[in-house]
Amino acid sequence: MTAGGRGTVQTVLGPIAPADLGPTLMHEHLLCDIRHPSQRKPDDLGPELALDNVWAINYGTAKGAARNYLLDAHDVAIDEVRRMVTAGGRSVVDLSCGGLSPDPLGLVEIARASGAHVIMGCGHYVEEYQDPANATRTIEDLAEEMVEAVTDGAWGTDVRAGIIGEIGCQAPWTAQEQRVMLAAVLAQRETGAAINVHPGRHPDQPQEAADFIRVKGGRMERVIISHIDRTVFDDERLRRLADSGCVLEWDLFGQESSYYRLADIDMPNDAVRLRAIRGLIARGHLAQVLISHDICYRSRLVRFGGHGYGHIFANVVPMMRRRGFTEAEIQAILVDNPRRLLTLE
Ligand SMILES: [Zn+2]
């Protein structure tokens, strides 16, 4: 066990040496409640997923599928993370922050039982999910909460976060969400942690968030913009965002349905995601690329007919090789970039 703090990676079981991190998924949810707070009714969960409803749930035509959006079974999560380890993954980042029912002690249990390194996020998701009390807190108070999550422990436990985020934004970006983002920038200054941004669903919102963070003094090379695959669809915006120095994350790998419940977009498949990434690498942005699955539905778990946390290692990496990615490029995306971003500095 290393001493912790700067120069280490902080997992839910304590600090580790950066070299021990290995292949890492940078944006997942192991335990999470992604249901809208107004729809969180324990007696209204609907049926468990089964062979005769999972396709309809994935295609958006099933009614009353609230249960799909709740990841609360520790034994299921342990089994799924073990599958990731078997497929070649070593570490996983859980970004279930404030509003998404964070469960630090649950993550400790999963890390112990699976043998994977688990790194936890902190901060707050989009405004509708936040504790209403956040609206009356000062920016300094919100920042101090994130600093304490990294230095002492999060959500009333002594389990420490290793990254800030995912910090929720919408389009239009609300004043409360901007206050939380400013708090995240202040907390980054104190802790040296990377910030993960959940951008709003307008193609200009990632740039808006990145520009805000730069103006407020954030360290752009330690800012990750999530969900590029559902937000930015043209080369011009993509290049401009990359030129601003932040890290771009394609984190919906495995999600290949035309249906996306939160916006009417042309969701890419994994091959199209890789094509966009190749274009950025050709422009010299290899150090700014991350990939993950952002699993937050049951239907994406192996247990319920989905691809699971092992998909990138089992299926996407072979596709990368077939499509001309070098071993050094694969290593950069899955090992080197996550290691650099998760090392507190
Ligand atoms: Zn997100």
Residues whose N, C-alpha, C, O or C-beta is under 5 A from the ligand:
A	BS01	ZN	E166 H198
